[in-house]
Amino acid sequence: MTNLEQRHPREKLDMFVVEKIKKERNDYNIVELARLRIRYHNFPGARPLQQELDRILQDWGLTEEELFALSREIHSQGNIYRRTPDGEEKQDWS
């Protein structure tokens, strides 16, 4: 890690998510990959995590544009994320 690179506060937890999503291509994992691509877009650090995201995209045979189009389509069909008991959609975009 160079002096210009930063650590993302969610990087360690997100690496667990990456390990889960790379095992299977399904609707949930597609939207999670898109969410993480957005989170780490232009982030100056977390290179190993970003490389894993690139690798998953390549393994699934998708471009980033195709990934985002799929993610938008999945979201338009309904709530892909589970709802909390009070009916709120639970997402982690931090």
Chimera marker file (.cmm) of the C-alpha trace (Angstrom):
<marker_set name="trace">
<marker id="1" x="0.000" y="0.000" z="0.000" r="1" g="1" b="0" radius="0.5"/>
<marker id="2" x="1.483" y="3.325" z="-1.065" r="1" g="1" b="0" radius="0.5"/>
<marker id="3" x="1.192" y="6.537" z="0.924" r="1" g="1" b="0" radius="0.5"/>
<marker id="4" x="-1.544" y="7.738" z="-1.435" r="1" g="1" b="0" radius="0.5"/>
<marker id="5" x="-3.727" y="4.681" z="-0.879" r="1" g="1" b="0" radius="0.5"/>
<marker id="6" x="-6.387" y="4.660" z="1.797" r="1" g="1" b="0" radius="0.5"/>
<marker id="7" x="-8.153" y="1.965" z="3.783" r="1" g="1" b="0" radius="0.5"/>
<marker id="8" x="-11.887" y="1.879" z="3.348" r="1" g="1" b="0" radius="0.5"/>
<marker id="9" x="-13.713" y="1.494" z="6.694" r="1" g="1" b="0" radius="0.5"/>
<marker id="10" x="-15.903" y="-1.303" z="5.218" r="1" g="1" b="0" radius="0.5"/>
<marker id="11" x="-13.104" y="-3.092" z="3.333" r="1" g="1" b="0" radius="0.5"/>
<marker id="12" x="-12.644" y="-5.999" z="5.731" r="1" g="1" b="0" radius="0.5"/>
<marker id="13" x="-16.384" y="-6.730" z="5.978" r="1" g="1" b="0" radius="0.5"/>
<marker id="14" x="-16.846" y="-6.267" z="2.249" r="1" g="1" b="0" radius="0.5"/>
<marker id="15" x="-14.180" y="-8.880" z="1.541" r="1" g="1" b="0" radius="0.5"/>
<marker id="16" x="-16.432" y="-11.433" z="3.275" r="1" g="1" b="0" radius="0.5"/>
<marker id="17" x="-19.271" y="-10.362" z="0.968" r="1" g="1" b="0" radius="0.5"/>
<marker id="18" x="-16.973" y="-10.751" z="-2.051" r="1" g="1" b="0" radius="0.5"/>
<marker id="19" x="-16.059" y="-14.281" z="-0.968" r="1" g="1" b="0" radius="0.5"/>
<marker id="20" x="-19.753" y="-15.193" z="-0.815" r="1" g="1" b="0" radius="0.5"/>
<marker id="21" x="-20.857" y="-13.605" z="-4.086" r="1" g="1" b="0" radius="0.5"/>
<marker id="22" x="-18.074" y="-15.073" z="-6.190" r="1" g="1" b="0" radius="0.5"/>
<marker id="23" x="-19.375" y="-18.596" z="-5.504" r="1" g="1" b="0" radius="0.5"/>
<marker id="24" x="-22.612" y="-18.213" z="-7.457" r="1" g="1" b="0" radius="0.5"/>
<marker id="25" x="-24.146" y="-15.877" z="-9.992" r="1" g="1" b="0" radius="0.5"/>
<marker id="26" x="-27.709" y="-15.162" z="-8.892" r="1" g="1" b="0" radius="0.5"/>
<marker id="27" x="-29.891" y="-12.065" z="-8.640" r="1" g="1" b="0" radius="0.5"/>
<marker id="28" x="-28.850" y="-11.225" z="-5.099" r="1" g="1" b="0" radius="0.5"/>
<marker id="29" x="-25.146" y="-11.568" z="-5.876" r="1" g="1" b="0" radius="0.5"/>
<marker id="30" x="-25.511" y="-9.492" z="-9.045" r="1" g="1" b="0" radius="0.5"/>
<marker id="31" x="-26.974" y="-6.559" z="-7.114" r="1" g="1" b="0" radius="0.5"/>
<marker id="32" x="-24.356" y="-6.975" z="-4.388" r="1" g="1" b="0" radius="0.5"/>
<marker id="33" x="-21.551" y="-6.893" z="-6.964" r="1" g="1" b="0" radius="0.5"/>
<marker id="34" x="-23.050" y="-3.748" z="-8.492" r="1" g="1" b="0" radius="0.5"/>
<marker id="35" x="-23.369" y="-2.143" z="-5.044" r="1" g="1" b="0" radius="0.5"/>
<marker id="36" x="-19.725" y="-2.860" z="-4.240" r="1" g="1" b="0" radius="0.5"/>
<marker id="37" x="-18.556" y="-1.639" z="-7.658" r="1" g="1" b="0" radius="0.5"/>
<marker id="38" x="-20.291" y="1.654" z="-6.892" r="1" g="1" b="0" radius="0.5"/>
<marker id="39" x="-18.870" y="1.832" z="-3.360" r="1" g="1" b="0" radius="0.5"/>
<marker id="40" x="-15.267" y="1.330" z="-4.490" r="1" g="1" b="0" radius="0.5"/>
<marker id="41" x="-15.455" y="3.302" z="-7.757" r="1" g="1" b="0" radius="0.5"/>
<marker id="42" x="-12.484" y="5.682" z="-7.794" r="1" g="1" b="0" radius="0.5"/>
<marker id="43" x="-11.597" y="4.787" z="-4.196" r="1" g="1" b="0" radius="0.5"/>
<marker id="44" x="-7.830" y="5.267" z="-3.755" r="1" g="1" b="0" radius="0.5"/>
<marker id="45" x="-7.094" y="1.961" z="-2.042" r="1" g="1" b="0" radius="0.5"/>
<marker id="46" x="-8.584" y="-1.458" z="-1.315" r="1" g="1" b="0" radius="0.5"/>
<marker id="47" x="-6.787" y="-2.776" z="-4.401" r="1" g="1" b="0" radius="0.5"/>
<marker id="48" x="-7.107" y="-6.505" z="-3.582" r="1" g="1" b="0" radius="0.5"/>
<marker id="49" x="-10.866" y="-6.106" z="-3.087" r="1" g="1" b="0" radius="0.5"/>
<marker id="50" x="-11.234" y="-4.101" z="-6.288" r="1" g="1" b="0" radius="0.5"/>
<marker id="51" x="-9.252" y="-6.755" z="-8.163" r="1" g="1" b="0" radius="0.5"/>
<marker id="52" x="-11.608" y="-9.446" z="-6.844" r="1" g="1" b="0" radius="0.5"/>
<marker id="53" x="-14.596" y="-7.417" z="-8.042" r="1" g="1" b="0" radius="0.5"/>
<marker id="54" x="-12.969" y="-7.154" z="-11.478" r="1" g="1" b="0" radius="0.5"/>
<marker id="55" x="-12.297" y="-10.898" z="-11.499" r="1" g="1" b="0" radius="0.5"/>
<marker id="56" x="-15.910" y="-11.754" z="-10.641" r="1" g="1" b="0" radius="0.5"/>
<marker id="57" x="-17.150" y="-9.475" z="-13.397" r="1" g="1" b="0" radius="0.5"/>
<marker id="58" x="-14.797" y="-11.176" z="-15.843" r="1" g="1" b="0" radius="0.5"/>
<marker id="59" x="-15.725" y="-14.686" z="-14.630" r="1" g="1" b="0" radius="0.5"/>
<marker id="60" x="-19.405" y="-13.883" z="-15.118" r="1" g="1" b="0" radius="0.5"/>
<marker id="61" x="-18.676" y="-12.562" z="-18.624" r="1" g="1" b="0" radius="0.5"/>
<marker id="62" x="-20.139" y="-9.130" z="-17.930" r="1" g="1" b="0" radius="0.5"/>
<marker id="63" x="-19.048" y="-5.587" z="-18.562" r="1" g="1" b="0" radius="0.5"/>
<marker id="64" x="-19.720" y="-3.045" z="-15.855" r="1" g="1" b="0" radius="0.5"/>
<marker id="65" x="-22.462" y="-1.525" z="-18.021" r="1" g="1" b="0" radius="0.5"/>
<marker id="66" x="-24.138" y="-4.931" z="-18.368" r="1" g="1" b="0" radius="0.5"/>
<marker id="67" x="-23.839" y="-5.516" z="-14.619" r="1" g="1" b="0" radius="0.5"/>
<marker id="68" x="-25.525" y="-2.205" z="-13.824" r="1" g="1" b="0" radius="0.5"/>
<marker id="69" x="-28.267" y="-2.842" z="-16.409" r="1" g="1" b="0" radius="0.5"/>
<marker id="70" x="-28.959" y="-6.267" z="-14.853" r="1" g="1" b="0" radius="0.5"/>
<marker id="71" x="-28.951" y="-4.758" z="-11.379" r="1" g="1" b="0" radius="0.5"/>
<marker id="72" x="-31.443" y="-2.059" z="-12.402" r="1" g="1" b="0" radius="0.5"/>
<marker id="73" x="-33.690" y="-4.718" z="-13.956" r="1" g="1" b="0" radius="0.5"/>
<marker id="74" x="-33.560" y="-6.869" z="-10.805" r="1" g="1" b="0" radius="0.5"/>
<marker id="75" x="-34.349" y="-3.885" z="-8.583" r="1" g="1" b="0" radius="0.5"/>
<marker id="76" x="-37.255" y="-2.888" z="-10.829" r="1" g="1" b="0" radius="0.5"/>
<marker id="77" x="-38.883" y="-6.290" z="-10.283" r="1" g="1" b="0" radius="0.5"/>
<marker id="78" x="-39.162" y="-5.805" z="-6.539" r="1" g="1" b="0" radius="0.5"/>
<marker id="79" x="-37.196" y="-5.807" z="-3.341" r="1" g="1" b="0" radius="0.5"/>
<marker id="80" x="-34.167" y="-8.020" z="-3.697" r="1" g="1" b="0" radius="0.5"/>
<marker id="81" x="-33.052" y="-7.157" z="-0.164" r="1" g="1" b="0" radius="0.5"/>
<marker id="82" x="-34.945" y="-8.502" z="2.805" r="1" g="1" b="0" radius="0.5"/>
<marker id="83" x="-37.256" y="-6.231" z="4.669" r="1" g="1" b="0" radius="0.5"/>
<marker id="84" x="-36.939" y="-5.475" z="8.357" r="1" g="1" b="0" radius="0.5"/>
<marker id="85" x="-39.870" y="-6.285" z="10.697" r="1" g="1" b="0" radius="0.5"/>
<marker id="86" x="-41.144" y="-2.707" z="10.378" r="1" g="1" b="0" radius="0.5"/>
<marker id="87" x="-41.342" y="-3.066" z="6.585" r="1" g="1" b="0" radius="0.5"/>
<marker id="88" x="-38.258" y="-1.039" z="5.739" r="1" g="1" b="0" radius="0.5"/>
<marker id="89" x="-35.925" y="-2.308" z="3.054" r="1" g="1" b="0" radius="0.5"/>
<marker id="90" x="-32.555" y="-3.225" z="4.559" r="1" g="1" b="0" radius="0.5"/>
<marker id="91" x="-29.583" y="-2.127" z="2.469" r="1" g="1" b="0" radius="0.5"/>
<marker id="92" x="-26.028" y="-1.130" z="3.226" r="1" g="1" b="0" radius="0.5"/>
<marker id="93" x="-24.908" y="1.669" z="0.934" r="1" g="1" b="0" radius="0.5"/>
<marker id="94" x="-22.502" y="3.216" z="3.431" r="1" g="1" b="0" radius="0.5"/>
<link id1="1" id2="2" r="1" g="1" b="0" radius="0.2"/>
<link id1="2" id2="3" r="1" g="1" b="0" radius="0.2"/>
<link id1="3" id2="4" r="1" g="1" b="0" radius="0.2"/>
<link id1="4" id2="5" r="1" g="1" b="0" radius="0.2"/>
<link id1="5" id2="6" r="1" g="1" b="0" radius="0.2"/>
<link id1="6" id2="7" r="1" g="1" b="0" radius="0.2"/>
<link id1="7" id2="8" r="1" g="1" b="0" radius="0.2"/>
<link id1="8" id2="9" r="1" g="1" b="0" radius="0.2"/>
<link id1="9" id2="10" r="1" g="1" b="0" radius="0.2"/>
<link id1="10" id2="11" r="1" g="1" b="0" radius="0.2"/>
<link id1="11" id2="12" r="1" g="1" b="0" radius="0.2"/>
<link id1="12" id2="13" r="1" g="1" b="0" radius="0.2"/>
<link id1="13" id2="14" r="1" g="1" b="0" radius="0.2"/>
<link id1="14" id2="15" r="1" g="1" b="0" radius="0.2"/>
<link id1="15" id2="16" r="1" g="1" b="0" radius="0.2"/>
<link id1="16" id2="17" r="1" g="1" b="0" radius="0.2"/>
<link id1="17" id2="18" r="1" g="1" b="0" radius="0.2"/>
<link id1="18" id2="19" r="1" g="1" b="0" radius="0.2"/>
<link id1="19" id2="20" r="1" g="1" b="0" radius="0.2"/>
<link id1="20" id2="21" r="1" g="1" b="0" radius="0.2"/>
<link id1="21" id2="22" r="1" g="1" b="0" radius="0.2"/>
<link id1="22" id2="23" r="1" g="1" b="0" radius="0.2"/>
<link id1="23" id2="24" r="1" g="1" b="0" radius="0.2"/>
<link id1="24" id2="25" r="1" g="1" b="0" radius="0.2"/>
<link id1="25" id2="26" r="1" g="1" b="0" radius="0.2"/>
<link id1="26" id2="27" r="1" g="1" b="0" radius="0.2"/>
<link id1="27" id2="28" r="1" g="1" b="0" radius="0.2"/>
<link id1="28" id2="29" r="1" g="1" b="0" radius="0.2"/>
<link id1="29" id2="30" r="1" g="1" b="0" radius="0.2"/>
<link id1="30" id2="31" r="1" g="1" b="0" radius="0.2"/>
<link id1="31" id2="32" r="1" g="1" b="0" radius="0.2"/>
<link id1="32" id2="33" r="1" g="1" b="0" radius="0.2"/>
<link id1="33" id2="34" r="1" g="1" b="0" radius="0.2"/>
<link id1="34" id2="35" r="1" g="1" b="0" radius="0.2"/>
<link id1="35" id2="36" r="1" g="1" b="0" radius="0.2"/>
<link id1="36" id2="37" r="1" g="1" b="0" radius="0.2"/>
<link id1="37" id2="38" r="1" g="1" b="0" radius="0.2"/>
<link id1="38" id2="39" r="1" g="1" b="0" radius="0.2"/>
<link id1="39" id2="40" r="1" g="1" b="0" radius="0.2"/>
<link id1="40" id2="41" r="1" g="1" b="0" radius="0.2"/>
<link id1="41" id2="42" r="1" g="1" b="0" radius="0.2"/>
<link id1="42" id2="43" r="1" g="1" b="0" radius="0.2"/>
<link id1="43" id2="44" r="1" g="1" b="0" radius="0.2"/>
<link id1="44" id2="45" r="1" g="1" b="0" radius="0.2"/>
<link id1="45" id2="46" r="1" g="1" b="0" radius="0.2"/>
<link id1="46" id2="47" r="1" g="1" b="0" radius="0.2"/>
<link id1="47" id2="48" r="1" g="1" b="0" radius="0.2"/>
<link id1="48" id2="49" r="1" g="1" b="0" radius="0.2"/>
<link id1="49" id2="50" r="1" g="1" b="0" radius="0.2"/>
<link id1="50" id2="51" r="1" g="1" b="0" radius="0.2"/>
<link id1="51" id2="52" r="1" g="1" b="0" radius="0.2"/>
<link id1="52" id2="53" r="1" g="1" b="0" radius="0.2"/>
<link id1="53" id2="54" r="1" g="1" b="0" radius="0.2"/>
<link id1="54" id2="55" r="1" g="1" b="0" radius="0.2"/>
<link id1="55" id2="56" r="1" g="1" b="0" radius="0.2"/>
<link id1="56" id2="57" r="1" g="1" b="0" radius="0.2"/>
<link id1="57" id2="58" r="1" g="1" b="0" radius="0.2"/>
<link id1="58" id2="59" r="1" g="1" b="0" radius="0.2"/>
<link id1="59" id2="60" r="1" g="1" b="0" radius="0.2"/>
<link id1="60" id2="61" r="1" g="1" b="0" radius="0.2"/>
<link id1="61" id2="62" r="1" g="1" b="0" radius="0.2"/>
<link id1="62" id2="63" r="1" g="1" b="0" radius="0.2"/>
<link id1="63" id2="64" r="1" g="1" b="0" radius="0.2"/>
<link id1="64" id2="65" r="1" g="1" b="0" radius="0.2"/>
<link id1="65" id2="66" r="1" g="1" b="0" radius="0.2"/>
<link id1="66" id2="67" r="1" g="1" b="0" radius="0.2"/>
<link id1="67" id2="68" r="1" g="1" b="0" radius="0.2"/>
<link id1="68" id2="69" r="1" g="1" b="0" radius="0.2"/>
<link id1="69" id2="70" r="1" g="1" b="0" radius="0.2"/>
<link id1="70" id2="71" r="1" g="1" b="0" radius="0.2"/>
<link id1="71" id2="72" r="1" g="1" b="0" radius="0.2"/>
<link id1="72" id2="73" r="1" g="1" b="0" radius="0.2"/>
<link id1="73" id2="74" r="1" g="1" b="0" radius="0.2"/>
<link id1="74" id2="75" r="1" g="1" b="0" radius="0.2"/>
<link id1="75" id2="76" r="1" g="1" b="0" radius="0.2"/>
<link id1="76" id2="77" r="1" g="1" b="0" radius="0.2"/>
<link id1="77" id2="78" r="1" g="1" b="0" radius="0.2"/>
<link id1="78" id2="79" r="1" g="1" b="0" radius="0.2"/>
<link id1="79" id2="80" r="1" g="1" b="0" radius="0.2"/>
<link id1="80" id2="81" r="1" g="1" b="0" radius="0.2"/>
<link id1="81" id2="82" r="1" g="1" b="0" radius="0.2"/>
<link id1="82" id2="83" r="1" g="1" b="0" radius="0.2"/>
<link id1="83" id2="84" r="1" g="1" b="0" radius="0.2"/>
<link id1="84" id2="85" r="1" g="1" b="0" radius="0.2"/>
<link id1="85" id2="86" r="1" g="1" b="0" radius="0.2"/>
<link id1="86" id2="87" r="1" g="1" b="0" radius="0.2"/>
<link id1="87" id2="88" r="1" g="1" b="0" radius="0.2"/>
<link id1="88" id2="89" r="1" g="1" b="0" radius="0.2"/>
<link id1="89" id2="90" r="1" g="1" b="0" radius="0.2"/>
<link id1="90" id2="91" r="1" g="1" b="0" radius="0.2"/>
<link id1="91" id2="92" r="1" g="1" b="0" radius="0.2"/>
<link id1="92" id2="93" r="1" g="1" b="0" radius="0.2"/>
<link id1="93" id2="94" r="1" g="1" b="0" radius="0.2"/>
</marker_set>
